[in-house]
Amino acid sequence: MTTTRAASALTAHGTHKDAFTLADWGLLGGIALIWGSSFLFMAIGLDAFKPGVVTLARLVLGAGALALVPAARRPIDPVDRTRVAALGIIWMAIPLSLFPIAQQWIDSSVAGMINGAVPITTAVWATILMRRLPGRRQLAGIAIGFTGMVLIFLPELGDSSATVFGTSLIVLAVAMYGLSGNMAVPLQQRYGAAPVLLRAQLVAIAVVAPIGLFQVPGSSWAWDSALAMIPLGVLGTGLALVLMVNLVGRVGSTRGSVAIYFVPVVAIILGVVVRHESIHAIAAVGMVLILVGAWVTSRREH
């Protein structure tokens, strides 16, 4: 690597423009399984730890897991280090802090539905940065999938409450997710996922450490909460992000972002199987629409 190379573009097309392969679906499925189960581990962690402590713990564990991978220690050109640092701030440090803060004024069902707009904000940022609209199939698939997201959360919205402040924080986080999903594409194509994410997470740790350490005295200790941080950090903040960055590098930011649609689907299935929760019929329809939307988005755009 040399310092004379030009900086990566803010976004780029994926390297694989055909319909999703089995490998692409495998990446998407892995992301959905890990992030869908992360809600359970996060809830257990918050039983004893303050939000800032949970955020700091998951970042430290995620970065620690990545540091054990030799490929993650490959160098990155100085010309791209600023963008990697920005990725750590707008993809990890700020959004991971905004969600627990916002949910003091907004119910999780509302937050989950707004979070389902990540593919939409990703497509908007892709349009701005590349000065070109996504293909019609991609737009149709995103619209179908988001309709499914709304139907999944609709039964809970009737009893939900939200303030303008809390909603604004979630919208800001979702907008940051959309931008960072685009920024990750050229960086992954140039360096691979692991080196980019390790350095981005180290920056995020430096940003959230003051808040997390400040909230340590207000937290209590519980073994189940502490043990829940391991899969939340190693898998949810380590492995899942590697899978996500590899996916968007392969298929592009807009198509790759539909993995977000599957997160509540996995969470609902786990709730039914593990905690014997019930599922509304309209939510089941929403899950079907998500599958249809993802399939439409995954097709090759002519």
N, C-alpha and C positions, 0 to 999 in steps of 0.2 A: 504494500500500500504506500502511496506517495501523497504528499501534501499538495501536489500540483493538480490533482484531479478535480474536476468541477463537482460542485455539490449535487446531490441527488435532487431530482425534481420533487415538487411538493406532493405529487401523486403520479400514478402511472397505470396503464392497462395491465391486467393479469397476463401471465405467460401462457395460460391455458384458456383459450377462448371457445373451445368446443363444449358440448354438454358435460356435466359433472361425471367424472370417472368414479370407480369404486373407492379409490384413494381419497378423492374429494369428499364423498359421502362419509367416509371413515373419519376424516378430520372434523367434519361438521357434527357427526354423531358424538365424537369424543368431547367436543366443546359443550354440546348440549347436556351430556351426562354429568360432566364435572360442574358446570355453572348451575345447572338445575339443582344439584344436590348441595351446592354451596349455601343456599338459603337456609337449609337445615343446620349446617355447621355454624353459620353466622348467628342464628338465633340462640344456639347453645352457648356460643362464646359471649354474647351480650347478656346472658343471665348473670355473669360475674364481672365481666370487663366493660369498661366504658368504650364508646365508639372509637375514640382516638387510639386506644390501646389495641383494639381489634385490627384497625387499619394498619398500624405500625407492625403488629405481629405478623400479619399475613404478608406484608411486603418484605420483612426481614427473612421469613421462611422461604418465600418465593425466590428472592435473590440468592439465598444460601443454597437452595437446590440447584439453581442455574449455575452457580459458581463451581459446582462439582463436575459440570460437563466441560470437557476440554475445549469443545468448539465455541463455547460461550466466551472464552478468554481471547479469541482472535481479535486483532486490533481493528479499530475503526479510524478512517481518515480524519484528521483534525477538522477538515472542511465540513464534515457531516456531524460532528459532535454536538454542535448547538441544536440541530434538529432532533437528535436522539434525546438530548436533555429536555427539549420542549415536549417530546413525546412522553417522557416520564412525568411531566407536570400536568399536561392536559388530558392524558389517558388514565393516569393512575392517581397521582397525589390529590388533585382537586376533585375529580368525580367521586373517588372512594371516600373522601371527606364530606362531600356535599350530600350524599344519599342519607347517611345516618342523621345529619343535622336536619335535613328537610323533613324527615319522617317524624320529627317532633310536631310538625304542623300539617302533615299530609299522611293519609292512610297508605299502607303498603299496597293495597289494590290499585289506588290511583297512581302511585309511583311506578308500579309494575306496568300499567298500561302505557304511561308516558315513556317508560324505558323501551317499550315495543316500537317506538318511533325511530330507533337508531338506524334501521335500514333506510328510512326516509331522509334523515339528516345526512346520512352517508351519501345517498344519491344526490342530494342538493349540493353538498360540498364537491362531489365529483363533477357535477355540471359546471360549477363556478370555476374550479381549478383547471378543468380540461376544455372548458367553453364548448361543451357538447352534451346534449341530453343523453341519458342512458337509453338503451334500446326499448322498444315497445314491450317485448316480453318481460324484460326486467322490471319495468314500471308496473305492468299488470300483475306480475308475481308479488311485488312488494305491496301493492294495494290489496290483493286478496289476502296475503298473510297478515297485514295489519288489521283488516276486518276480523280475521280469526282471533287476533289478540284482544280486540275490543269485546268480542263475544265471550272469551274466556273470563275476562274480569267483570263483565256486565252484572252478573248476579251479586257481586260484592259492592258494586258502585252505589247501589241504592242506599246503603247504610254508611257510606263513607263520607268523610269530611275533608276539605282541603282549603288552604288559604292561598292567596295570591303569592305570598312570599315563599311558602313551601313549594308550590307548583313551579315558580320561577327558578328555584334552585335546581329542581329536577330537569327542567327544560334546558337550563344552562349546561348541566352535566351531559345530557343527551346530545346537545350540539357539539360538545367537546369530543364525545365518543365518535361522532360522525367525521369530524375533522381528523382525529388521530387515526381512524381506520384508513383514511386515504393516505396520510403521511407514512404509515407503516409499509405500504406497498413497495415503493422504490428502495427503501432501506432494507427490507427483507430480500429483495431481488439482488441487492448488491453485496450484502454481508451475511445473509441468513438470519433466522429469527433469534437464536440464542444470544449472539453478541449484542444485538440491538436492545433486547429486553433486559439483559443483565445490567447494562449501563443506565437504561431508562429507570429501572427499579432502584438503583443506587441513588439516583437523583431524587426520586420520589421519597425514598427513606429520609434523605436530608431535609426535605420540605416538611414532612409530617412528623418527624421525630420530636420537635418541641411540643406539639399538641399531645402526642401520645404519652410522652414522659410526664407532662403536666397532669394528665388524667390518671396516672398510675396510682397515686394515693387514694383517689376516689373509687378505685376498683377493689374487688375482693378476690380471693383465690378459691377456685374449685377445679378439681382434677378433670371433670368432664368438659368444662369450658376450655381448659388448657389443652386437652387432647384434641378438641375440635379444631383448634388453630392449625394443627399439623396438616390435615387434608385441605383446609381452607387456604393455607399458604402454599404448600408444596404443589398441590394439584390446581386449586382455583386461581392462584396468582402466579404460579410457575408454569406448569405443564399446559393448562388451558390457553394461556396467552401465547405460548409457543405454537400451539396448534392453530390458533386464530390468525396469527401473523403469517404462518405458512399458508393457510387457506386463502387469505386475501392476496398474498403474493402470487398465488397460482391462478385464482379465478377472478381477481379484481375486487376492489373494496365493496362495490354495490352488491355483487352476487354473493360474496363471502359474508356480508353482514346479515343475511337471512338466518344465520345460525342463531342469532338472538331470539328469533321467533320460537325456537324449540325449547328455550330455557324454561318458560312456565309450563310447557307440556310435560317435561321431565319432572318438574316440581309437583305437578298435580298427580302424576302417576305414582311418585314416591309417597305422596300424602295418602293416597288410597291404599297402597300396598303396605306401607310401614306403619302409618298412624290410623288406618281404617277410616279415613275421611270420605265424605260423599262427594260426588261430582254432579253438577247440574247438567241437564240435557243440552242446554244452550252452549255450555262450555265444551261439551263433546263435539258439537257442531263446529265450534271455533277451532278445535284441534284438527279436525278434518280440513278446514280451510287453510290452516297453516301448512299442512302437508301438501295441499294442492298448490298453494302459493310458492312454496319452496321448489316444487317440481317445475313449475312454469319458469321461475327465475333461473333454474339450473340448466335450462335448455340453451343450445347455441343460438346466439342472436345473429340473424342474417343481415 
